[in-house]
Amino acid sequence: MRKLPRVLILWGVPGVGKSTYARWLRDDKDFTYIDTDSHGAGSGRIARAWRALLDGHSTPEQFMEVARYSPSPVVVEFGMYANPSGIAALDRFRKAGAEAWWFDGNRDAALVAWRAENVKGSRYFPTGDARWHEVVGVINANAEQIHEFFGAHIVRTIEAGPVHIEPDVTFSQMFGEA
């Protein structure tokens, strides 16, 4: 197994299992989890550094400096549009030492999984499927730039919905043996 990054950023298609995988990293691999849908909820130093970044009081480089001293690796579920400005923001994290991965998979299965997550109430988007299609439309429009940016750091995490590939299998695909 290769060495784990200090900061791992997950980005990708809605419903492919980024949150599921990030929670697994938190629970099974002792990562600190930043859920960007919850504005970096939590009271720890990492959560406060993320909120400062979102509030415009910090930079990706400053966040990375705080994360370097975290007692455990940090996983961030990145919640920006997959467009040139989102990619540019993510590039700043990568240049400061983060490792970024794109999560993808069967789009029909991802939509089924996204709907299931929406129904459970853990993420409520009042516009329903229109929100999913909007985000995926931006992804599709920027697919070439996304693939160029992530290169070999693209992992398929769903093939038949709403069942995601097991997190330990995804971990092995990304880092070698769990």
Secondary structure as GFF3:
##gff-version 3
##sequence-region A 1 178
A	DSSP	beta_strand	7	12	.	.	.	ID=ss1
A	DSSP	alpha_helix	18	29	.	.	.	ID=ss2
A	DSSP	beta_strand	32	35	.	.	.	ID=ss3
A	DSSP	three_ten_helix	36	38	.	.	.	ID=ss4
A	DSSP	alpha_helix	45	54	.	.	.	ID=ss5
A	DSSP	alpha_helix	60	68	.	.	.	ID=ss6
A	DSSP	beta_strand	74	77	.	.	.	ID=ss7
A	DSSP	alpha_helix	84	95	.	.	.	ID=ss8
A	DSSP	beta_strand	99	105	.	.	.	ID=ss9
A	DSSP	alpha_helix	107	120	.	.	.	ID=ss10
A	DSSP	alpha_helix	129	141	.	.	.	ID=ss11
A	DSSP	alpha_helix	143	150	.	.	.	ID=ss12
A	DSSP	beta_strand	154	160	.	.	.	ID=ss13
A	DSSP	beta_strand	163	164	.	.	.	ID=ss14
A	DSSP	alpha_helix	167	175	.	.	.	ID=ss15
###
